[in-house]
Amino acid sequence: MEPPLSTIAVVDDDTDLRESLVWLLSSVGLTAQPFASGDAFLAAQRDHIAVLLLDVRMPGLSGLQVQQALLDQQDTLPIIMMTGHGDVPMAVAALKAGAFEFIEKPFNHQQIIEIVQRALEHARQRHQAQAQVASLKARYRSLKPKEQQIMTHVARGLTNREIAEHMEVSPKTVEVYRLRAMKTMQAGNVADWVRQAVALGLVAALPP
């Protein structure tokens, strides 16, 4: 996975506001891309977008409709809703649907910069976590089928002897496969290996 680009999409039908937000974000070293409507944003290539500044009330698709369209596409882009006076209930609805934050117009410049920076950090952390899971899945796919089976059995708490009986092999064979699989998975110990199995969905996480 490539690292995410720090581009902020600014979606608002007010031309002056779009331009002022692009200028403001550019003034602190961020790249902003303006869109005049939700339809235009959804139709665009979004791989480079890290954060979305989205007006709640617009002609055509509303901010809530754009948010729902992204949810339907399983796009978890951090969304900062921009609301006018009286739109706060809509912004609260957006938060309940997973929006990162909302900010009321007119904006305090420092406030919106701080919120955007927090959203960018959130996006970076999420991207890093996704990259780690992707790497973990790739290593798991490289295991032999028996090594995958043993990883699942160990994560379920079975001993080498119990695994050997289940798989109809010797305990020594189980140990060889187990050590080889742990090395491939880059697990420092059994606890790490079990955590990897949980992250892969091989077993359910234990309750806290």
Backbone bond lengths (Angstrom), bond angles and torsions (degrees), N, CA, C in turn:
res aa  C-N    CA-C-N  psi(-1)  N-CA   C-N-CA  omega(-1)  CA-C   N-CA-C  phi
1 M - - - 1.442 - - 1.523 110.17 -
2 E 1.318 115.93 137.51 1.445 120.26 175.04 1.523 108.73 -82.57
3 P 1.372 117.39 151.49 1.452 118.75 177.92 1.512 110.20 -66.83
4 P 1.343 116.92 149.05 1.451 118.66 -178.07 1.510 111.34 -69.83
5 L 1.318 117.21 145.30 1.446 121.15 175.43 1.526 108.77 -83.91
6 S 1.327 115.36 147.37 1.461 119.90 -176.61 1.523 111.13 -89.05
7 T 1.320 116.52 56.23 1.458 121.09 178.09 1.518 109.72 -100.43
8 I 1.319 115.61 130.87 1.462 121.27 179.39 1.518 108.49 -106.19
9 A 1.315 116.75 123.60 1.462 121.24 175.01 1.528 108.60 -83.92
10 V 1.337 116.00 131.93 1.462 121.63 178.16 1.523 107.39 -114.59
11 V 1.336 115.99 110.15 1.466 121.00 -175.97 1.525 108.56 -112.94
12 D 1.351 115.98 108.43 1.463 121.63 179.71 1.516 108.22 -159.26
13 D 1.342 117.05 140.32 1.470 119.95 -179.51 1.514 112.78 -79.24
14 D 1.336 118.81 -9.02 1.468 123.24 178.85 1.534 109.00 -86.03
15 T 1.336 116.02 109.24 1.469 120.77 -175.64 1.518 112.00 -59.51
16 D 1.326 117.68 -45.63 1.463 121.01 -178.46 1.522 111.12 -60.86
17 L 1.342 116.22 -41.97 1.461 119.53 -179.57 1.524 110.85 -66.84
18 R 1.321 116.53 -43.20 1.474 119.61 178.34 1.521 110.53 -56.78
19 E 1.336 115.48 -48.70 1.462 119.52 -176.81 1.530 111.45 -65.20
20 S 1.337 116.50 -38.30 1.465 118.98 -179.46 1.523 111.01 -68.12
21 L 1.343 116.83 -36.79 1.462 119.63 178.37 1.525 111.49 -69.04
22 V 1.324 116.70 -39.80 1.470 120.28 177.16 1.526 109.59 -61.10
23 W 1.345 116.17 -43.88 1.474 120.42 179.17 1.528 110.57 -63.33
24 L 1.347 116.38 -45.20 1.462 120.68 -178.39 1.520 111.18 -60.11
25 L 1.310 116.77 -47.67 1.465 120.15 -178.92 1.528 111.41 -67.02
26 S 1.331 115.79 -37.25 1.470 119.62 177.78 1.521 110.87 -64.86
27 S 1.335 116.51 -31.04 1.469 120.46 -177.51 1.523 112.53 -67.36
28 V 1.334 117.00 -18.91 1.471 120.27 177.82 1.527 110.83 -110.52
29 G 1.326 115.78 20.70 1.462 120.64 173.11 1.504 116.16 84.34
30 L 1.343 117.70 14.67 1.459 120.99 179.53 1.529 110.38 -102.28
31 T 1.314 115.50 152.27 1.458 121.57 177.52 1.514 109.24 -98.19
32 A 1.331 116.82 127.23 1.461 121.38 179.68 1.520 109.71 -123.10
33 Q 1.320 115.61 141.40 1.463 121.68 178.55 1.522 108.97 -121.31
34 P 1.354 118.21 119.66 1.464 120.37 -176.43 1.522 113.01 -86.27
35 F 1.336 114.82 147.56 1.464 122.91 173.95 1.525 107.85 -135.95
36 A 1.335 116.66 135.32 1.460 121.37 -176.31 1.520 113.08 -83.46
37 S 1.323 117.28 -11.22 1.466 119.84 -178.14 1.521 110.17 -156.81
38 G 1.334 114.21 161.63 1.457 119.45 175.68 1.514 112.08 -64.82
39 D 1.343 115.92 -36.25 1.468 119.58 178.82 1.522 110.97 -61.58
40 A 1.345 116.18 -42.78 1.463 120.29 -179.32 1.525 110.75 -63.63
41 F 1.322 116.11 -39.82 1.462 119.65 179.48 1.524 111.15 -65.14
42 L 1.328 116.61 -46.84 1.466 120.12 -177.50 1.521 112.09 -66.08
43 A 1.341 116.65 -27.05 1.462 120.53 -179.30 1.525 112.17 -82.35
44 A 1.324 116.75 -12.37 1.463 120.61 -174.99 1.525 111.49 -86.53
45 Q 1.342 115.43 162.25 1.462 121.81 171.84 1.521 107.63 -71.73
46 R 1.357 117.44 126.81 1.461 119.60 -172.05 1.530 113.59 -117.41
47 D 1.317 118.40 9.80 1.463 120.00 -176.18 1.526 112.97 -60.48
48 H 1.329 116.54 -28.12 1.461 120.46 -176.45 1.530 112.83 -91.84
49 I 1.330 117.44 -2.72 1.461 121.40 -177.26 1.527 110.21 -83.70
50 A 1.340 116.67 127.69 1.460 121.26 179.93 1.517 112.12 -100.90
51 V 1.335 117.55 -34.64 1.462 122.92 -176.56 1.526 108.69 -142.45
52 L 1.328 116.25 147.98 1.461 121.67 -179.74 1.522 110.35 -118.72
53 L 1.344 116.10 120.05 1.464 122.82 169.66 1.518 106.22 -95.41
54 L 1.320 117.56 115.32 1.460 121.26 -167.22 1.526 111.40 -129.99
55 D 1.335 115.84 123.76 1.458 120.16 176.58 1.526 109.56 -72.54
56 V 1.322 116.43 139.51 1.458 120.46 -179.49 1.522 111.68 -72.10
57 R 1.342 116.17 -47.46 1.461 120.24 -172.28 1.531 109.59 -109.47
58 M 1.333 115.78 111.92 1.465 121.59 179.82 1.523 109.48 -141.56
59 P 1.347 117.41 155.32 1.467 119.42 170.09 1.530 109.03 -62.33
60 G 1.315 117.22 152.92 1.462 119.84 -176.94 1.513 109.09 75.03
61 L 1.324 116.09 -133.41 1.461 119.89 179.20 1.523 110.99 -70.83
62 S 1.328 115.89 131.39 1.459 119.71 174.56 1.530 109.35 -78.23
63 G 1.329 115.18 169.24 1.457 118.79 176.73 1.513 112.41 -59.43
64 L 1.330 116.44 -38.41 1.466 119.92 179.15 1.524 111.40 -65.17
65 Q 1.323 116.42 -36.33 1.470 119.90 178.79 1.526 111.14 -69.94
66 V 1.332 116.05 -37.12 1.468 119.63 176.11 1.528 109.38 -64.55
67 Q 1.330 116.25 -44.20 1.460 120.40 177.85 1.523 111.43 -58.30
68 Q 1.330 116.64 -44.37 1.458 120.36 -179.95 1.526 111.20 -64.24
69 A 1.342 116.24 -38.52 1.470 120.02 178.36 1.526 110.48 -62.26
70 L 1.328 117.34 -39.64 1.460 120.96 177.88 1.528 110.78 -67.14
71 L 1.336 116.19 -40.79 1.467 119.81 177.28 1.524 110.74 -61.35
72 D 1.340 116.26 -41.09 1.464 120.38 179.32 1.522 111.43 -62.77
73 Q 1.343 116.17 -29.85 1.464 121.44 179.09 1.529 111.78 -90.31
74 Q 1.334 116.18 4.64 1.468 122.86 -178.47 1.526 111.32 58.36
75 D 1.323 115.41 35.43 1.462 122.40 176.67 1.525 107.28 -94.83
76 T 1.327 117.10 115.22 1.464 121.98 -175.03 1.528 112.08 -99.18
77 L 1.305 117.06 30.78 1.457 122.77 178.05 1.531 110.37 -54.12
78 P 1.345 119.04 129.93 1.470 119.53 176.41 1.532 110.55 -62.88
79 I 1.327 116.68 126.82 1.464 121.97 -176.84 1.526 109.61 -113.17
80 I 1.325 115.39 127.09 1.460 121.88 171.54 1.522 106.95 -106.74
81 M 1.316 116.57 112.00 1.457 120.92 -178.60 1.524 110.60 -81.21
82 M 1.332 116.54 134.05 1.459 122.46 176.20 1.519 108.09 -104.97
83 T 1.317 116.76 124.36 1.453 120.23 -173.18 1.521 111.54 -124.84
84 G 1.335 115.47 144.15 1.452 121.04 170.22 1.513 109.93 -89.11
85 H 1.317 115.87 174.75 1.461 120.15 178.71 1.531 109.57 -60.16
86 G 1.310 116.29 131.34 1.461 120.50 -179.81 1.512 114.04 92.94
87 D 1.339 116.57 -7.29 1.471 120.02 -179.59 1.529 112.75 -97.63
88 V 1.332 116.62 4.70 1.461 119.46 -175.96 1.529 112.42 -58.89
89 P 1.349 119.57 -42.20 1.478 117.80 177.31 1.527 112.59 -57.06
90 M 1.338 117.33 -35.85 1.465 120.03 176.90 1.527 110.26 -67.21
91 A 1.340 115.88 -38.41 1.460 119.31 179.44 1.519 110.72 -65.86
92 V 1.328 116.98 -38.86 1.466 120.38 177.37 1.523 110.20 -62.93
93 A 1.332 116.47 -39.67 1.470 120.19 176.50 1.524 110.35 -61.36
94 A 1.339 115.80 -38.24 1.467 119.91 178.56 1.524 111.03 -65.37
95 L 1.339 116.11 -40.23 1.463 119.69 178.36 1.524 110.94 -62.18
96 K 1.325 115.55 -41.82 1.457 119.81 178.87 1.522 111.36 -63.36
97 A 1.333 116.30 -27.44 1.467 120.87 178.66 1.523 112.06 -87.98
98 G 1.340 116.50 3.51 1.456 119.21 173.45 1.516 116.66 111.25
99 A 1.343 118.66 6.31 1.464 119.84 177.97 1.529 109.82 -61.95
100 F 1.316 116.55 150.13 1.458 121.25 -177.31 1.529 111.56 -72.97
101 E 1.341 116.66 -41.59 1.463 121.31 -175.69 1.518 108.99 -167.53
102 F 1.332 117.43 166.59 1.461 119.76 169.19 1.516 109.40 -135.83
103 I 1.328 114.99 153.03 1.460 120.74 -177.55 1.518 108.14 -138.09
104 E 1.328 115.93 138.03 1.455 121.15 -176.45 1.526 111.73 -90.11
105 K 1.325 115.22 143.43 1.459 121.73 172.90 1.530 108.73 -83.33
106 P 1.340 119.35 148.34 1.463 127.41 -7.17 1.534 110.95 -71.99
107 F 1.327 115.62 152.14 1.448 120.49 -172.41 1.523 113.30 -85.35
108 N 1.314 114.70 147.21 1.454 121.95 162.18 1.523 105.95 -88.51
109 H 1.316 117.00 117.79 1.462 120.79 -172.65 1.526 112.58 -56.13
110 Q 1.331 116.87 -45.69 1.454 119.35 -178.63 1.520 110.91 -63.69
111 Q 1.331 116.35 -37.25 1.462 120.73 -179.66 1.526 111.15 -63.04
112 I 1.325 116.58 -46.10 1.462 118.24 -176.79 1.524 111.43 -70.12
113 I 1.341 116.87 -33.50 1.467 119.54 176.67 1.526 109.95 -63.73
114 E 1.336 116.68 -43.23 1.466 120.26 179.96 1.527 111.70 -63.85
115 I 1.346 116.76 -40.61 1.462 119.86 179.23 1.528 110.61 -65.70
116 V 1.331 116.66 -42.34 1.463 120.43 179.06 1.528 110.36 -62.79
117 Q 1.337 116.89 -41.57 1.465 119.80 179.26 1.528 110.96 -63.27
118 R 1.325 117.19 -39.55 1.472 120.09 177.70 1.525 110.94 -65.26
119 A 1.335 115.66 -39.82 1.467 119.78 179.10 1.528 110.85 -65.88
120 L 1.336 116.26 -38.33 1.469 120.11 177.55 1.523 110.85 -63.28
121 E 1.334 116.66 -42.63 1.460 120.16 178.85 1.523 110.24 -64.17
122 H 1.331 116.36 -40.06 1.464 120.82 176.24 1.526 110.47 -59.90
123 A 1.336 116.25 -43.81 1.467 120.55 -179.79 1.528 110.82 -64.32
124 R 1.332 116.70 -39.85 1.467 120.03 179.69 1.525 111.07 -65.40
125 Q 1.327 116.34 -42.91 1.464 120.02 179.61 1.528 111.11 -64.28
126 R 1.326 116.07 -41.34 1.466 119.93 179.15 1.531 110.26 -64.75
127 H 1.334 116.03 -41.24 1.463 120.23 179.65 1.525 110.59 -63.73
128 Q 1.340 116.05 -41.16 1.459 120.13 178.72 1.522 111.20 -62.55
129 A 1.341 115.71 -42.84 1.465 119.92 178.64 1.522 110.95 -63.40
130 Q 1.327 117.08 -40.66 1.460 120.87 178.60 1.524 110.84 -64.30
131 A 1.335 116.25 -38.86 1.465 120.19 179.07 1.522 110.89 -65.42
132 Q 1.336 116.24 -38.98 1.471 120.21 179.03 1.519 111.08 -65.21
133 V 1.337 116.52 -41.62 1.465 120.20 179.39 1.532 110.25 -66.48
134 A 1.337 116.58 -39.84 1.467 120.26 179.16 1.534 110.58 -62.57
135 S 1.335 116.08 -41.16 1.470 120.18 177.75 1.524 110.76 -65.65
136 L 1.330 116.21 -40.47 1.460 120.99 178.66 1.526 110.98 -62.05
137 K 1.331 116.59 -43.87 1.468 120.87 179.18 1.523 111.30 -63.59
138 A 1.334 116.62 -38.13 1.464 120.10 179.60 1.525 110.75 -64.94
139 R 1.336 116.58 -42.01 1.466 119.55 178.31 1.528 110.52 -65.90
140 Y 1.332 116.91 -39.66 1.466 120.30 179.62 1.529 110.71 -63.25
141 R 1.333 116.53 -41.11 1.471 119.88 179.51 1.525 111.76 -64.37
142 S 1.330 117.18 -24.21 1.468 120.05 -179.52 1.529 112.18 -80.45
143 L 1.325 117.76 -10.31 1.469 120.30 177.55 1.530 110.48 -71.51
144 K 1.317 115.27 150.70 1.462 120.09 172.19 1.535 108.72 -69.53
145 P 1.337 117.78 154.84 1.475 119.95 -179.07 1.524 113.71 -52.63
146 K 1.337 117.49 -42.09 1.461 119.67 -179.89 1.522 111.29 -66.91
147 E 1.333 116.76 -35.16 1.465 120.39 177.18 1.532 110.37 -65.61
148 Q 1.328 116.18 -38.28 1.464 120.02 176.88 1.529 110.18 -64.01
149 Q 1.325 116.36 -42.50 1.470 120.40 178.98 1.518 111.00 -60.96
150 I 1.328 115.80 -44.96 1.461 120.13 -178.37 1.523 110.61 -64.84
151 M 1.317 117.38 -38.82 1.471 120.22 177.95 1.524 110.35 -58.86
152 T 1.325 116.79 -43.67 1.466 120.89 179.39 1.523 110.94 -65.87
153 H 1.330 116.68 -43.31 1.463 120.35 -179.62 1.535 111.21 -63.34
154 V 1.330 117.00 -42.89 1.464 120.46 179.11 1.527 110.00 -62.24
155 A 1.344 115.88 -42.85 1.466 120.26 -179.87 1.530 111.73 -64.28
156 R 1.332 116.44 -24.91 1.475 120.38 177.56 1.524 112.45 -85.57
157 G 1.345 115.32 -1.12 1.461 119.18 174.60 1.507 115.59 94.69
158 L 1.334 118.40 9.48 1.460 120.81 -179.58 1.531 110.72 -76.68
159 T 1.329 116.34 145.63 1.459 121.65 175.50 1.531 109.30 -80.72
160 N 1.339 115.48 167.70 1.466 119.66 177.22 1.528 111.00 -57.97
161 R 1.346 116.35 -40.80 1.468 119.74 -178.63 1.538 110.46 -65.27
162 E 1.332 116.70 -42.73 1.462 120.24 179.25 1.527 111.32 -64.72
163 I 1.342 115.43 -39.14 1.474 119.56 177.74 1.525 109.70 -65.47
164 A 1.310 116.09 -41.80 1.470 120.64 -179.80 1.520 110.92 -60.36
165 E 1.333 117.05 -42.88 1.467 120.72 179.29 1.528 110.51 -65.61
166 H 1.316 115.51 -40.83 1.470 119.77 -178.76 1.526 111.45 -66.05
167 M 1.343 116.36 -38.98 1.464 120.43 -175.87 1.528 112.58 -94.19
168 E 1.351 115.43 -4.61 1.472 121.30 179.76 1.525 111.94 60.21
169 V 1.323 114.48 46.63 1.470 121.75 173.91 1.516 106.87 -132.63
170 S 1.319 116.96 175.89 1.463 120.28 -179.75 1.534 110.22 -82.80
171 P 1.340 116.95 153.74 1.465 120.01 175.46 1.526 112.22 -56.72
172 K 1.339 116.86 -34.73 1.465 120.39 179.24 1.527 110.39 -63.49
173 T 1.345 116.02 -41.03 1.465 119.99 178.05 1.523 110.47 -63.12
174 V 1.320 116.53 -41.19 1.461 120.77 177.32 1.526 110.23 -59.42
175 E 1.344 116.68 -43.79 1.456 120.83 -179.03 1.524 111.35 -62.85
176 V 1.331 116.40 -40.85 1.469 120.01 179.31 1.525 110.58 -63.66
177 Y 1.331 116.15 -48.19 1.470 120.05 178.78 1.532 110.89 -61.39
178 R 1.325 115.13 -40.51 1.460 120.24 -176.80 1.530 111.28 -63.60
179 L 1.325 116.91 -47.83 1.462 121.00 -179.83 1.527 111.18 -63.38
180 R 1.332 115.67 -40.44 1.465 120.05 179.48 1.528 110.84 -64.77
181 A 1.339 115.61 -42.52 1.469 120.12 -179.15 1.518 111.55 -67.17
182 M 1.322 117.58 -41.00 1.460 120.59 179.12 1.526 110.92 -62.98
183 K 1.329 116.37 -37.38 1.460 119.95 177.90 1.520 110.56 -65.89
184 T 1.335 116.64 -43.92 1.467 120.38 179.07 1.523 110.99 -62.61
185 M 1.334 116.37 -39.10 1.464 121.09 -178.89 1.523 112.60 -79.36
186 Q 1.349 116.46 -5.53 1.468 122.04 -179.78 1.529 111.26 59.79
187 A 1.336 115.26 37.92 1.457 121.53 177.76 1.523 109.02 -90.94
188 G 1.338 116.50 125.70 1.458 119.82 -177.57 1.515 113.19 -72.94
189 N 1.316 116.97 -26.64 1.463 121.63 -179.94 1.524 108.82 -158.26
190 V 1.333 115.76 179.68 1.466 119.64 -176.97 1.528 111.16 -64.15
191 A 1.338 116.76 -37.07 1.465 119.75 179.72 1.535 110.74 -60.77
192 D 1.337 116.62 -42.73 1.472 120.38 176.46 1.524 110.50 -60.79
193 W 1.324 115.03 -41.64 1.471 120.68 -177.95 1.520 111.08 -63.88
194 V 1.334 115.65 -41.19 1.465 119.73 178.39 1.533 110.47 -65.62
195 R 1.337 116.79 -41.18 1.470 119.64 177.28 1.522 110.85 -61.23
196 Q 1.335 116.33 -37.73 1.464 119.65 176.80 1.532 110.74 -63.95
197 A 1.323 115.99 -41.30 1.468 119.96 179.59 1.524 110.80 -62.19
198 V 1.330 116.42 -38.77 1.464 120.62 177.50 1.533 109.82 -65.23
199 A 1.334 116.38 -45.47 1.467 120.97 -179.99 1.523 111.37 -61.38
200 L 1.326 117.29 -32.18 1.457 122.28 179.49 1.522 112.42 -81.72
201 G 1.326 116.49 -9.45 1.464 120.42 -179.36 1.517 112.97 80.35
202 L 1.321 117.69 16.95 1.465 120.60 179.48 1.525 111.02 -72.01
203 V 1.326 115.27 -32.35 1.467 121.78 176.38 1.519 107.97 -138.93
204 A 1.320 115.70 159.80 1.458 119.41 178.38 1.518 110.31 -77.59
205 A 1.341 114.92 148.82 1.463 119.10 177.02 1.521 109.70 -70.04
206 L 1.339 115.74 145.59 1.452 119.87 176.98 1.535 109.29 -70.60
207 P 1.324 118.82 145.58 1.458 119.96 177.66 1.520 110.31 -64.40
208 P 1.360 117.73 146.94 1.468 119.98 -179.14 1.527 111.83 -64.75
